[in-house]
Amino acid sequence: MRYFIELSYNGSAYHGWQNQPTDISVQEVIEKALTALLKDPIAIVGAGRTDTGVHASQMFAHFDTDVKFDEDQLAYKLNSFLPKDIAIHDIFEVNNEAHARFDALSRTYLYKITLKKNVFTFDNTLYMKQDLDVDKMKKASKILFQYKDFQCFSKSNTDVKTYYCDIMKADWSFNEDELHFVIKADRFLRNMVRAIVGTMINIGLGKMKVEDLHTIIQSKNRSEAGYSVPAHALYLTKVEYPDSIQLDE
């Protein structure tokens, strides 16, 4: 049987989602917990590969097992077994062909910038002392919809077949003393969101013009875009799937 897990995690203590040869990952911790509880070697496949330090308020993964169990009970036991920075929200059976990564229709990311020094949020937001021209940043975000090839925002030497992404949403908004950037797309390249945010900040600081974004994207050159903002303020917030992943009635 194939099962989906819905979970969240604070990525501060982990070297990203994906298993690493020497460093601890979210995937490794969950696999070890599932293997111990089900007494069956379990490998999981995530909806994406968040980088070191990136958080997820909603992530999905799938795993296969012939072991029979109660979904609610397993979720409860996992939450007792796992460290405090990983939480399991749901476990449910899906079609055997359902795939957490390849069946995802979209992913949504949130980047948080705090505009006022806050002792309670410095670990999970980016504190900006300088004034930002948010109107220019909003205008720049609309330019993203005019393009599909985002090689200029991709980490160099990435093993991907295409740099094409369909961006469905990209906007800046205020949330009290925080400035939030929300971006939704069918897929993301490695480091893409952090590079976009860094470029937008340069525009907000007046280091780049709004119109420069066209030249940057058309260049397909990572060195033309802005810096990559820190990972600790980035969150994967939503992953959407078609209804077809559910078991047939």
C-alpha positions, 0 to 999 in steps of 0.5 A: 500500500502507498501512503501520504504523510502531511507534515511540517518542520522547522528546518534550522537544525537540518541540512535540508529535506533530502538525505545527505552522506554525512549531515542530518536531514528531515527525510532521514529522521522521519525514515528512521522513525517510521522504520522503528515503529513499523518494524519494516525498512521505510523509504520516503519520497518528498514533494520537494527538496528544501535547502539547508535551514528552510522550513515547511509549514506544509510538506507531503511525502509518500512511502510504501509498506505491506504492514497494516496500521491505524493511520491516526495511531501511527501519526500519534506515535510518530509525533511522540517519537520525532523531535520537537521540530518535526510534526506529523499532521496526517497519514492517509492511503492513496493510489499506488501510482500517486507520487508526492513529487511528480503529482504535485500541481503547485508549490507555494513559498513564503519569505519573511522580512521583518522591518523592525528589530524583533527579539522573538522572530530573528531566527526565522525572519530576515531583519532589514534595517534599510528602507525598501521601496515596496511599490517598486518590488511589487512592480518587479514581481509582476514582470515574472509572469511574462517569462517561463525560463528562470535559469538566471535564478537557478543555482549554477551546475544544477542537474536539471533538464529544463529551467522552465517554471510556470509562476502562478502567483508572486506578490509582496504584502505587509503583515504588521511589522513584516514584509511577506513575499509569496510565490506559487509555481508548478515547480522551482529551481534550486535556490530560485526563490532566494535569488528572486527575493535577493534581486527584488531587495536590490530593486527595493534598495534602488541598486537596480531598476525595475526594468533591469529585471527583464535584462536579468531574466533574458541573460539566463546568467545567475551572476546577473541576478541579485544575491541569495537571501538567507534560508532561515526566513523561507517557508514552503507553505502549500503543496497542491495535488489533483483529486486523482491521488485519492483511492478510487471509491 
